[in-house]
């Protein structure tokens, strides 16, 4: 099971903002 790490969440947020 992949646990979302704070860093991963931050990267996802930046990617969502890019799109």
Buried (B, 14 or more C-beta within 10 A) or exposed (E): EEEEEEEEEEEEEEEEEEE
